[in-house]
Amino acid sequence: MKRPLQTVVETAEFLARSSRLMSNEERAEVVEMLARDPECGEVMQGTGGVRKVRIALAGRGEVNIMSKKAFDSIIAGLDDALAYTKGDKARGRATVFDVRDLDVGKVRGKVGLSQDEFARTFGVSVGTLRNWEQKRVRPDGPARVLLTVIDRDPVSVLKALRVGAKGAASKRRRAA
């Protein structure tokens, strides 16, 4: 299965504002977050789909990048984005991300749970889990985040939920 590419255009307005609010590394994390979940944030009423995205920056609390006060700047940014799509590359820059597909079956295997147990433990239907594992549907939003956390540190997730992995529990019983 071919992995989808997601392009995020950082407009001149966004680059100018973000440089005053965050480091380049933090900006890159925000851009990657937008690439992974293009529908994050809440839609601002009366904007035709502009989303308000809030992020927490280390030691500075929550930052509201798209506030009402900045609406005119947003419109300028949208103008930049439109100009960019029409070939004016001076009005922004594009970054292409190769968004990694999650192998949900492999993630489930890391915690040693059956489909029924995994679905019950993490609050998804067995049908949804099967669709993810058979790649008929891609997990997105909070489900994708949870699966990524489980993939990266299954032991901590199970510990936080006070659930033991099947393999780990049976090994402890045999050792006793």
Kinemage of the C-alpha trace (Angstrom):
@kinemage 1
@onewidth
@group {chain A} dominant
@subgroup {mainchain}
@vectorlist {calphas} color= white
{ca met a 1} P 0.000 0.000 0.000
{ca lys a 2} L 1.448 3.332 -1.058
{ca arg a 3} L 1.848 5.841 1.755
{ca pro a 4} L 0.144 9.192 1.236
{ca leu a 5} L 2.177 12.357 0.922
{ca gln a 6} L 0.905 15.455 2.665
{ca thr a 7} L 2.140 18.913 1.671
{ca val a 8} L 2.059 21.737 4.190
{ca val a 9} L 2.596 25.233 2.785
{ca glu a 10} L 4.056 27.645 5.310
{ca thr a 11} L 3.002 31.084 4.137
{ca ala a 12} L 5.196 34.152 4.528
{ca glu a 13} L 2.732 35.433 7.160
{ca phe a 14} L 2.907 32.170 9.134
{ca leu a 15} L 6.710 32.129 8.965
{ca ala a 16} L 6.890 35.732 10.210
{ca arg a 17} L 4.437 35.157 13.080
{ca ser a 18} L 5.846 31.791 14.093
{ca ser a 19} L 9.418 33.134 14.224
{ca arg a 20} L 8.278 35.548 16.964
{ca leu a 21} L 6.444 32.838 18.911
{ca met a 22} L 8.575 29.714 18.715
{ca ser a 23} L 11.897 28.160 17.779
{ca asn a 24} L 12.490 26.564 14.370
{ca glu a 25} L 12.266 23.135 16.015
{ca glu a 26} L 8.908 23.973 17.600
{ca arg a 27} L 7.658 25.360 14.275
{ca ala a 28} L 8.735 22.155 12.514
{ca glu a 29} L 6.787 20.110 15.105
{ca val a 30} L 3.671 22.228 14.490
{ca val a 31} L 4.012 21.784 10.730
{ca glu a 32} L 4.422 18.024 11.137
{ca met a 33} L 1.356 17.956 13.436
{ca leu a 34} L -0.648 19.728 10.717
{ca ala a 35} L 0.624 17.240 8.121
{ca arg a 36} L -0.436 14.293 10.256
{ca asp a 37} L -3.848 15.766 11.122
{ca pro a 38} L -4.918 18.473 8.636
{ca glu a 39} L -8.298 18.782 10.330
{ca cys a 40} L -6.941 19.530 13.810
{ca gly a 41} L -8.257 22.536 15.667
{ca glu a 42} L -11.720 24.005 15.595
{ca val a 43} L -13.309 25.693 12.597
{ca met a 44} L -13.818 29.428 13.175
{ca gln a 45} L -17.395 30.457 12.390
{ca gly a 46} L -17.881 32.604 9.311
{ca thr a 47} L -14.413 31.948 7.868
{ca gly a 48} L -15.243 29.338 5.279
{ca gly a 49} L -13.233 26.653 7.061
{ca val a 50} L -10.272 28.458 8.656
{ca arg a 51} L -9.252 26.509 11.728
{ca lys a 52} L -8.046 27.847 15.057
{ca val a 53} L -5.082 25.804 16.239
{ca arg a 54} L -3.811 26.062 19.795
{ca ile a 55} L -0.515 24.568 20.841
{ca ala a 56} L 1.378 24.387 24.116
{ca leu a 57} L 4.956 25.613 24.035
{ca ala a 58} L 7.451 24.514 26.680
{ca gly a 59} L 7.454 26.966 29.577
{ca arg a 60} L 5.068 29.378 27.861
{ca gly a 61} L 1.709 27.669 28.154
{ca glu a 62} L -0.848 27.606 25.397
{ca val a 63} L -0.295 29.754 22.325
{ca asn a 64} L -3.225 30.695 20.133
{ca ile a 65} L -1.734 30.960 16.641
{ca met a 66} L -5.041 31.753 14.917
{ca ser a 67} L -6.836 34.230 17.161
{ca lys a 68} L -9.656 36.577 16.171
{ca lys a 69} L -7.226 39.464 16.574
{ca ala a 70} L -5.030 37.929 13.885
{ca phe a 71} L -7.856 37.319 11.410
{ca asp a 72} L -6.592 39.932 8.925
{ca ser a 73} L -3.204 38.250 9.032
{ca ile a 74} L -4.866 34.926 8.366
{ca ile a 75} L -6.537 36.339 5.295
{ca ala a 76} L -3.140 37.653 4.159
{ca gly a 77} L -1.765 34.165 4.739
{ca leu a 78} L -4.557 32.641 2.691
{ca asp a 79} L -3.782 35.103 -0.088
{ca asp a 80} L -0.149 33.961 0.132
{ca ala a 81} L -1.251 30.315 -0.053
{ca leu a 82} L -3.379 30.976 -3.125
{ca ala a 83} L -0.539 32.889 -4.770
{ca tyr a 84} L 1.818 30.005 -3.931
{ca thr a 85} L -0.483 27.472 -5.585
{ca lys a 86} L -0.511 29.691 -8.679
{ca gly a 87} L 3.281 29.616 -8.881
{ca asp a 88} L 4.473 32.566 -6.763
{ca lys a 89} L 7.041 30.603 -4.737
{ca ala a 90} L 8.275 33.798 -3.026
{ca arg a 91} L 5.042 33.811 -0.979
{ca gly a 92} L 5.839 30.658 1.022
{ca arg a 93} L 7.597 27.330 1.111
{ca ala a 94} L 6.303 23.783 0.882
{ca thr a 95} L 7.398 20.813 2.942
{ca val a 96} L 6.347 17.331 1.820
{ca phe a 97} L 5.913 14.664 4.491
{ca asp a 98} L 5.885 10.948 3.924
{ca val a 99} L 3.312 10.041 6.584
{ca arg a 100} L 4.159 6.591 7.910
{ca asp a 101} L 1.381 4.041 7.835
{ca leu a 102} L 0.786 2.341 11.144
{ca asp a 103} L 0.773 -1.459 11.079
{ca val a 104} L -2.053 -1.819 13.591
{ca gly a 105} L -1.688 -5.615 13.715
{ca lys a 106} L 1.965 -5.221 14.685
{ca val a 107} L 1.040 -2.582 17.310
{ca arg a 108} L -1.537 -4.976 18.778
{ca gly a 109} L 1.080 -7.744 18.729
{ca lys a 110} L 3.408 -5.601 20.862
{ca val a 111} L 0.874 -5.602 23.699
{ca gly a 112} L 0.037 -9.301 23.308
{ca leu a 113} L -3.724 -8.850 23.287
{ca ser a 114} L -6.331 -10.561 21.105
{ca gln a 115} L -8.461 -8.362 18.850
{ca asp a 116} L -11.328 -8.526 21.364
{ca glu a 117} L -9.055 -7.666 24.309
{ca phe a 118} L -7.322 -4.843 22.434
{ca ala a 119} L -10.637 -3.346 21.281
{ca arg a 120} L -12.088 -3.494 24.807
{ca thr a 121} L -8.929 -2.113 26.435
{ca phe a 122} L -8.563 0.866 24.096
{ca gly a 123} L -12.240 1.630 23.514
{ca val a 124} L -12.665 0.809 19.830
{ca ser a 125} L -15.003 -1.634 18.178
{ca val a 126} L -13.614 -4.964 17.001
{ca gly a 127} L -14.896 -4.116 13.514
{ca thr a 128} L -12.921 -0.857 13.455
{ca leu a 129} L -9.804 -2.666 14.667
{ca arg a 130} L -10.175 -5.302 11.942
{ca asn a 131} L -10.617 -2.590 9.301
{ca trp a 132} L -7.412 -0.909 10.502
{ca glu a 133} L -5.490 -4.175 10.561
{ca gln a 134} L -6.700 -5.136 7.073
{ca lys a 135} L -5.900 -1.599 5.840
{ca arg a 136} L -9.441 -0.981 4.618
{ca val a 137} L -9.541 2.148 6.794
{ca arg a 138} L -6.701 4.280 8.186
{ca pro a 139} L -6.846 5.377 11.817
{ca asp a 140} L -6.676 9.151 12.174
{ca gly a 141} L -6.966 11.873 14.786
{ca pro a 142} L -6.875 10.742 18.432
{ca ala a 143} L -6.944 7.054 17.453
{ca arg a 144} L -3.775 7.489 15.383
{ca val a 145} L -2.098 9.342 18.248
{ca leu a 146} L -3.029 6.605 20.739
{ca leu a 147} L -1.813 3.855 18.395
{ca thr a 148} L 1.469 5.729 17.875
{ca val a 149} L 1.978 6.009 21.648
{ca ile a 150} L 1.168 2.303 22.081
{ca asp a 151} L 3.616 1.486 19.257
{ca arg a 152} L 6.433 3.538 20.814
{ca asp a 153} L 5.981 2.488 24.447
{ca pro a 154} L 3.451 -0.337 24.890
{ca val a 155} L 4.600 -1.213 28.405
{ca ser a 156} L 4.025 2.320 29.741
{ca val a 157} L 0.585 2.533 28.114
{ca leu a 158} L -0.500 -0.789 29.601
{ca lys a 159} L 0.951 0.200 32.973
{ca ala a 160} L -0.927 3.522 32.892
{ca leu a 161} L -4.149 1.640 32.123
{ca arg a 162} L -3.297 -1.027 34.711
{ca val a 163} L -3.460 -3.747 32.074
{ca gly a 164} L -0.815 -6.431 31.688
{ca ala a 165} L 0.386 -7.720 28.329
{ca lys a 166} L -0.518 -11.390 27.844
{ca gly a 167} L 3.036 -12.417 27.040
{ca ala a 168} L 4.512 -10.532 29.997
{ca ala a 169} L 1.965 -11.920 32.476
{ca ser a 170} L 2.423 -15.533 31.412
{ca lys a 171} L 6.229 -15.185 31.584
{ca arg a 172} L 5.929 -13.896 35.171
{ca arg a 173} L 3.697 -16.846 36.135
{ca arg a 174} L 6.142 -19.354 34.649
{ca ala a 175} L 9.075 -17.750 36.476
{ca ala a 176} L 7.303 -17.924 39.872
